[in-house]
Amino acid sequence: MEPEGPPELVASKSCRNDKKLVAFILEQRMKLNESCSPTITFYSNVKNNMHALWFYNYCEYYITHYSSSWPNTTKLKMYLLVQLNLLIAYSTPGSKQLTEGYLKRARIAYDSEEDFYCLYNILHAKEVNTTHFATDASAQTLFDRARMRRNGVAHPTPYKYRMFENHLSQVECKESVKHGRHLNARRSLPTGSTALREMPYVSVLMNDFWVRCHHCLNYAPFVLIPCQSCSLAMFCSVTCRTRACEEYHSLECAIMPILIGQCTPIEFLALRLTIRVYKMFPITSDALVAYIRGLTDNVRAYDYSAPDAEADYRKIYRLATNRRHLSKQTLTYDGLRAVSLAKTFVREHKLPTSFEEILAELTVRHLHILRVNALVLHCSKEDNSKEEYNSTSEPYALVLLTTGSMFNHSCTANVEYHLSRDGEIVFVTDTYIPKGSQMYIDYRINPLDSRYVFECYCHQCASKRVLSQLSFESEYKGVF
């Protein structure tokens, strides 16, 4: 993003309203006091990035010469898959190098007894360049062997048409003064029951860039294919690639190096959500402004009782923001970042400057929504393909839902959630829940990790933060 000058705090009257906050920042010409670090070469979205391809060649040499002393063959295989995905992402479309990348990955899949993944890669290699494919005599033999053996996962890619009517909802949204909007059990649910299944409205990867689909988030290192324009987004199927481009990626593709290199995951996700709204009214800013001003408070609690077959932005726009908990410093910084992101988007796509204010207004609102409603997905640190949440697991993605984001938080939750193979977030009961009882999830807070976007204000979590801060101060007293 562009270098910006010194900031100041917004006036108190402008803090709690998106439109006034952005208008005040633009009127006063307030800017961030941050130097713009250059975009990392590795994050360039130019095909044939020499730094990335050098990294692949270096790692391939290392693996070839030292694989005999590698302590864990499974770890070696996954490390090699990551490097091959790197090669596939940065190879020029139609090149011999890209064909070889798919064929190398096909051989690893065959050795792993994943024959359908093997076939998938061989067909991609043939589509890339038939001439180059024909020069590899072993490719057809490998294809025949995999087709005959047929071991492994039978459906390596998501279904072309997801069955939205199969969304399951055993919850109903209620509203009260004490708890606000929250979800109750529609009927009595035994332990292990599926309470809700819902597709994310928007999501973003924080880790595992070279082993997970950037759209459905599934762990699919054997089958990832790159965006045809950039080298920074990979997808498990043409279906996911097409959907991502239709929803947001076609417009974020050009600025991906900036978003990855200079933005936090929550800022990246906020702009992605803004792009989804912009794509509804891309012609004039007046149409977009009229739509946003028409989003009145007529979204009722029971409208959140079931997930939608079609995406409904009204429900996202009316999710809680909890601005009352934010300091003026935080609100000011969010507004400045939103304005900077909006200006970058407008400049890169040569849009009229009239879009700046409304896009910044949406982005700052999205930042506030995501801070209290985004869910964090975790996987095992030892096995990235395994969904789990415990003291040793690590976060890999942020997701935002309509119904699923209405669960209230509790440090002793009675509902757990995870990502399913078809890309849905599945909520499962941890204990018996009587009909009409409130359901809670753990928003997976870590007071010492700034990547987590939700902050709990319960007595237990507040005490943990105070103790953590006191411990930090006592340990590093006199160092600074």
Beta strands, then each sheet from edge to edge (+ up, - down):
strand 1: 171-176
strand 2: 180-185
strand 3: 194-198
strand 4: 202-205
strand 5: 225-226
strand 6: 234-235
strand 7: 375-379
strand 8: 394-400
strand 9: 408-409
strand 10: 415-419
strand 11: 425-429
strand 12: 440-441
sheet 1: 1+ 2-
sheet 2: 3+ 11- 10+
sheet 3: 4+ 8- 7+
sheet 4: 5+ 6-
sheet 5: 9+ 12+
end
